[in-house]
């Protein structure tokens, strides 16, 4: 079949029907990329991302997008269309996959704002990122790396342990949240306090931001609590 060329000369490209076939890829993901002017690459993009719903694409950061464009060998124009589409998606409110493909509830994790939304709980989380978070976290069970000199013990750092805890916390919130009824906000603090995420029902953003946290500096815990209270107020 024919599709507009990625060039600016008004020509058309021939697309192998197997490339346009959605196969096992969610139709909503295919439609999202097609609407962004990437019909020629929509199927391969959907497969490469492994997204189950449009909202899953929000977790793609700049490095991931760069790797994606290299993997699919996208030229300058389609690569820029991809970046713009994902940036617009990231800036927008959570959306339903039904807006891209009429196929019912495509992904249970997609949070669609309801006109009758009942906000039940807002939680402001303050995570310590000071230098001490790089020290080992003493756990009841540890892994011994055998076969090495003195059999060293593999321990998680405090930062790694805290991240794991909040990944589980985020998952638990998602199971009880109904169409955005629970919202999370996030601060990190060392010698300074920094707001990383305003109150939001988009829990995938929360997980992504936590994942990128790194240790540094001192510990301004009380200042972070004051800022968290201000957020909730």
Helices and strands as residue ranges (DSSP letters): E 2-4, E 12-14, H 17-20, H 27-35, G 39-41, H 42-49, G 54-59, H 62-71, H 76-91, G 97-99, E 121-128, G 131-134, E 143-144, E 153-154, H 158-176, E 182-189, E 193-200, H 203-211, H 221-232
